[in-house]
Amino acid sequence: MSGKIMGLDYGSKTVGVAISDALGITAQAVETIFRKEENKLRKTCARIEELIREQNVEKIVLGLPKHMNNDIGERAEHALAFGEMLRRRTGLPVVMWDERLTTVEAERTLKEREVRREDRKKYVDQIAAVLILQGYLDSHGSGESLS
Protein backbone atom coordinates (compact mmCIF):
# COMPACT_ATOMS: atom_id res chain seq x y z
CA MET A 1 0.00 0.00 0.00
CA SER A 2 1.48 3.35 -0.96
CA GLY A 3 -1.06 5.84 0.39
CA LYS A 4 -2.67 6.29 3.75
CA ILE A 5 -6.29 6.03 4.82
CA MET A 6 -8.18 8.93 6.40
CA GLY A 7 -10.83 8.32 9.04
CA LEU A 8 -13.52 10.94 9.60
CA ASP A 9 -16.10 11.41 12.36
CA TYR A 10 -18.66 13.77 10.80
CA GLY A 11 -20.74 15.80 13.23
CA SER A 12 -23.12 18.73 12.99
CA LYS A 13 -20.40 21.31 13.72
CA THR A 14 -17.18 19.29 13.79
CA VAL A 15 -15.26 16.70 11.82
CA GLY A 16 -12.75 14.56 13.69
CA VAL A 17 -9.81 13.49 11.52
CA ALA A 18 -7.49 10.50 11.89
CA ILE A 19 -4.87 9.11 9.49
CA SER A 20 -3.44 5.61 9.23
CA ASP A 21 0.25 4.87 9.27
CA ALA A 22 1.80 4.00 5.88
CA LEU A 23 1.38 0.26 6.53
CA GLY A 24 -2.32 0.54 7.36
CA ILE A 25 -1.89 -0.91 10.85
CA THR A 26 -2.64 1.96 13.25
CA ALA A 27 -4.74 5.11 13.28
CA GLN A 28 -3.51 8.40 14.75
CA ALA A 29 -5.56 11.47 15.68
CA VAL A 30 -4.82 14.50 13.50
CA GLU A 31 -7.23 17.31 14.33
CA THR A 32 -10.82 18.43 14.78
CA ILE A 33 -12.20 20.74 12.10
CA PHE A 34 -14.76 23.19 13.55
CA ARG A 35 -17.43 25.13 11.69
CA LYS A 36 -20.07 27.60 12.85
CA GLU A 37 -23.04 26.13 10.97
CA GLU A 38 -23.88 22.57 9.98
CA ASN A 39 -24.38 23.22 6.26
CA LYS A 40 -21.34 25.51 5.84
CA LEU A 41 -18.93 22.94 4.43
CA ARG A 42 -16.68 24.83 2.01
CA LYS A 43 -13.82 25.42 4.48
CA THR A 44 -14.27 21.96 6.01
CA CYS A 45 -13.93 20.30 2.59
CA ALA A 46 -10.98 22.51 1.67
CA ARG A 47 -9.15 21.48 4.86
CA ILE A 48 -9.89 17.78 4.27
CA GLU A 49 -8.57 18.10 0.69
CA GLU A 50 -5.43 19.82 2.00
CA LEU A 51 -4.83 16.98 4.48
CA ILE A 52 -5.40 14.41 1.71
CA ARG A 53 -2.62 16.01 -0.35
CA GLU A 54 -0.24 16.47 2.61
CA GLN A 55 -0.70 12.92 3.91
CA ASN A 56 -0.89 11.07 0.57
CA VAL A 57 -4.36 9.69 1.37
CA GLU A 58 -5.79 7.14 -1.05
CA LYS A 59 -9.04 6.23 0.73
CA ILE A 60 -11.50 7.78 3.18
CA VAL A 61 -13.37 5.88 5.90
CA LEU A 62 -16.35 7.93 7.10
CA GLY A 63 -18.33 7.07 10.21
CA LEU A 64 -21.97 6.13 9.63
CA PRO A 65 -24.00 6.88 12.79
CA LYS A 66 -26.67 4.18 12.60
CA HIS A 67 -29.30 3.74 15.30
CA MET A 68 -28.78 0.82 17.67
CA ASN A 69 -31.51 -1.11 15.78
CA ASN A 70 -29.44 -0.66 12.57
CA ASP A 71 -31.81 1.94 11.08
CA ILE A 72 -30.50 4.94 9.15
CA GLY A 73 -31.70 8.19 10.74
CA GLU A 74 -31.23 11.86 9.95
CA ARG A 75 -27.59 11.98 11.21
CA ALA A 76 -26.70 8.99 9.03
CA GLU A 77 -28.42 10.61 6.02
CA HIS A 78 -26.24 13.70 6.53
CA ALA A 79 -23.12 11.51 6.75
CA LEU A 80 -24.07 9.65 3.53
CA ALA A 81 -24.57 12.97 1.70
CA PHE A 82 -21.22 14.25 3.05
CA GLY A 83 -19.53 11.03 1.92
CA GLU A 84 -20.94 11.41 -1.58
CA MET A 85 -19.77 15.04 -1.71
CA LEU A 86 -16.25 13.96 -0.63
CA ARG A 87 -16.23 11.20 -3.26
CA ARG A 88 -17.13 13.73 -5.99
CA ARG A 89 -14.70 16.42 -4.77
CA THR A 90 -11.67 14.21 -4.12
CA GLY A 91 -12.14 11.35 -6.58
CA LEU A 92 -11.19 8.97 -3.74
CA PRO A 93 -13.19 5.95 -2.61
CA VAL A 94 -15.25 6.69 0.50
CA VAL A 95 -16.10 3.71 2.71
CA MET A 96 -19.01 4.19 5.11
CA TRP A 97 -18.20 2.52 8.46
CA ASP A 98 -20.63 1.75 11.27
CA GLU A 99 -19.64 4.07 14.11
CA ARG A 100 -22.20 3.13 16.75
CA LEU A 101 -20.93 3.93 20.25
CA THR A 102 -17.57 5.38 19.10
CA THR A 103 -18.35 8.77 20.67
CA VAL A 104 -19.37 7.06 23.91
CA GLU A 105 -16.12 5.06 23.86
CA ALA A 106 -14.12 8.21 23.04
CA GLU A 107 -15.69 10.04 26.02
CA ARG A 108 -14.88 7.08 28.29
CA THR A 109 -11.28 6.99 27.05
CA LEU A 110 -10.84 10.70 27.78
CA LYS A 111 -12.38 10.30 31.27
CA GLU A 112 -10.07 7.37 32.02
CA ARG A 113 -7.12 9.52 30.98
CA GLU A 114 -8.42 12.19 33.36
CA VAL A 115 -8.82 14.83 30.65
CA ARG A 116 -10.72 17.76 32.14
CA ARG A 117 -14.38 17.90 31.11
CA GLU A 118 -14.01 21.30 29.41
CA ASP A 119 -11.07 19.97 27.36
CA ARG A 120 -12.82 16.79 26.22
CA LYS A 121 -14.80 18.63 23.52
CA LYS A 122 -11.52 19.47 21.78
CA TYR A 123 -10.53 15.82 21.51
CA VAL A 124 -13.64 13.63 21.48
CA ASP A 125 -14.18 13.86 17.69
CA GLN A 126 -10.52 13.07 16.97
CA ILE A 127 -10.66 10.03 19.25
CA ALA A 128 -13.93 8.92 17.62
CA ALA A 129 -12.25 9.24 14.18
CA VAL A 130 -9.36 7.09 15.44
CA LEU A 131 -11.83 4.45 16.69
CA ILE A 132 -13.68 4.45 13.34
CA LEU A 133 -10.47 4.13 11.33
CA GLN A 134 -8.90 1.58 13.68
CA GLY A 135 -12.04 -0.56 13.46
CA TYR A 136 -11.79 -0.49 9.69
CA LEU A 137 -8.05 -1.28 9.70
CA ASP A 138 -8.49 -4.13 12.18
CA SER A 139 -11.29 -5.70 10.16
CA HIS A 140 -9.14 -5.69 7.02
CA GLY A 141 -6.02 -7.24 8.58
CA SER A 142 -2.76 -5.38 9.09
CA GLY A 143 -0.65 -4.75 6.05
CA GLU A 144 -3.09 -6.35 3.59
CA SER A 145 -4.47 -4.55 0.59
CA LEU A 146 -7.16 -2.33 2.10
CA SER A 147 -9.55 -2.26 -0.83
C-alpha positions as a printed NumPy array, in Angstrom:
array([[  0.   ,   0.   ,   0.   ],
       [  1.483,   3.349,  -0.957],
       [ -1.055,   5.844,   0.387],
       [ -2.675,   6.289,   3.754],
       [ -6.289,   6.029,   4.823],
       [ -8.179,   8.928,   6.398],
       [-10.834,   8.324,   9.044],
       [-13.521,  10.937,   9.603],
       [-16.098,  11.409,  12.356],
       [-18.659,  13.774,  10.801],
       [-20.738,  15.803,  13.232],
       [-23.125,  18.727,  12.985],
       [-20.402,  21.309,  13.718],
       [-17.177,  19.292,  13.793],
       [-15.26 ,  16.698,  11.822],
       [-12.75 ,  14.56 ,  13.695],
       [ -9.81 ,  13.494,  11.524],
       [ -7.491,  10.501,  11.886],
       [ -4.866,   9.11 ,   9.492],
       [ -3.436,   5.611,   9.227],
       [  0.253,   4.867,   9.272],
       [  1.796,   4.004,   5.881],
       [  1.383,   0.263,   6.529],
       [ -2.317,   0.543,   7.359],
       [ -1.894,  -0.914,  10.85 ],
       [ -2.636,   1.958,  13.247],
       [ -4.741,   5.111,  13.276],
       [ -3.509,   8.397,  14.754],
       [ -5.556,  11.468,  15.676],
       [ -4.815,  14.497,  13.499],
       [ -7.232,  17.313,  14.33 ],
       [-10.817,  18.433,  14.776],
       [-12.196,  20.737,  12.097],
       [-14.756,  23.19 ,  13.553],
       [-17.431,  25.127,  11.694],
       [-20.065,  27.601,  12.846],
       [-23.039,  26.132,  10.974],
       [-23.884,  22.572,   9.978],
       [-24.381,  23.222,   6.264],
       [-21.342,  25.509,   5.837],
       [-18.929,  22.937,   4.435],
       [-16.683,  24.829,   2.009],
       [-13.818,  25.42 ,   4.478],
       [-14.273,  21.957,   6.008],
       [-13.931,  20.296,   2.589],
       [-10.979,  22.512,   1.669],
       [ -9.15 ,  21.479,   4.865],
       [ -9.889,  17.783,   4.267],
       [ -8.573,  18.097,   0.693],
       [ -5.431,  19.824,   2.004],
       [ -4.829,  16.976,   4.479],
       [ -5.404,  14.405,   1.712],
       [ -2.624,  16.015,  -0.346],
       [ -0.243,  16.472,   2.607],
       [ -0.698,  12.919,   3.912],
       [ -0.889,  11.067,   0.567],
       [ -4.359,   9.689,   1.374],
       [ -5.794,   7.137,  -1.054],
       [ -9.042,   6.231,   0.729],
       [-11.496,   7.785,   3.181],
       [-13.366,   5.884,   5.904],
       [-16.349,   7.927,   7.099],
       [-18.33 ,   7.066,  10.211],
       [-21.969,   6.135,   9.629],
       [-23.995,   6.877,  12.793],
       [-26.673,   4.182,  12.603],
       [-29.296,   3.743,  15.301],
       [-28.784,   0.82 ,  17.667],
       [-31.51 ,  -1.112,  15.783],
       [-29.44 ,  -0.664,  12.569],
       [-31.814,   1.935,  11.075],
       [-30.504,   4.94 ,   9.155],
       [-31.698,   8.185,  10.736],
       [-31.225,  11.864,   9.95 ],
       [-27.594,  11.981,  11.205],
       [-26.696,   8.995,   9.026],
       [-28.423,  10.606,   6.018],
       [-26.245,  13.701,   6.528],
       [-23.122,  11.506,   6.747],
       [-24.071,   9.652,   3.535],
       [-24.565,  12.971,   1.703],
       [-21.225,  14.252,   3.05 ],
       [-19.531,  11.032,   1.916],
       [-20.94 ,  11.409,  -1.58 ],
       [-19.768,  15.043,  -1.715],
       [-16.249,  13.961,  -0.633],
       [-16.226,  11.203,  -3.264],
       [-17.13 ,  13.733,  -5.987],
       [-14.704,  16.42 ,  -4.774],
       [-11.673,  14.207,  -4.121],
       [-12.139,  11.348,  -6.582],
       [-11.193,   8.971,  -3.742],
       [-13.191,   5.954,  -2.614],
       [-15.253,   6.693,   0.5  ],
       [-16.099,   3.714,   2.71 ],
       [-19.008,   4.186,   5.111],
       [-18.197,   2.52 ,   8.46 ],
       [-20.632,   1.754,  11.271],
       [-19.637,   4.072,  14.107],
       [-22.198,   3.13 ,  16.747],
       [-20.93 ,   3.927,  20.253],
       [-17.575,   5.384,  19.103],
       [-18.351,   8.773,  20.666],
       [-19.372,   7.056,  23.911],
       [-16.122,   5.061,  23.856],
       [-14.124,   8.212,  23.039],
       [-15.685,  10.035,  26.019],
       [-14.879,   7.079,  28.287],
       [-11.277,   6.993,  27.051],
       [-10.844,  10.703,  27.777],
       [-12.376,  10.3  ,  31.272],
       [-10.069,   7.371,  32.022],
       [ -7.116,   9.517,  30.981],
       [ -8.419,  12.191,  33.359],
       [ -8.816,  14.829,  30.647],
       [-10.723,  17.758,  32.141],
       [-14.379,  17.898,  31.115],
       [-14.01 ,  21.295,  29.413],
       [-11.065,  19.973,  27.36 ],
       [-12.82 ,  16.786,  26.217],
       [-14.797,  18.628,  23.523],
       [-11.521,  19.471,  21.78 ],
       [-10.533,  15.816,  21.508],
       [-13.642,  13.633,  21.478],
       [-14.178,  13.864,  17.69 ],
       [-10.523,  13.067,  16.966],
       [-10.659,  10.03 ,  19.25 ],
       [-13.931,   8.917,  17.62 ],
       [-12.246,   9.244,  14.184],
       [ -9.355,   7.09 ,  15.444],
       [-11.828,   4.448,  16.685],
       [-13.683,   4.453,  13.342],
       [-10.472,   4.127,  11.334],
       [ -8.901,   1.58 ,  13.677],
       [-12.037,  -0.561,  13.46 ],
       [-11.785,  -0.489,   9.686],
       [ -8.05 ,  -1.281,   9.696],
       [ -8.485,  -4.134,  12.182],
       [-11.294,  -5.697,  10.159],
       [ -9.144,  -5.693,   7.021],
       [ -6.024,  -7.243,   8.585],
       [ -2.762,  -5.382,   9.086],
       [ -0.646,  -4.753,   6.046],
       [ -3.093,  -6.351,   3.593],
       [ -4.473,  -4.546,   0.595],
       [ -7.162,  -2.334,   2.102],
       [ -9.546,  -2.256,  -0.83 ]])
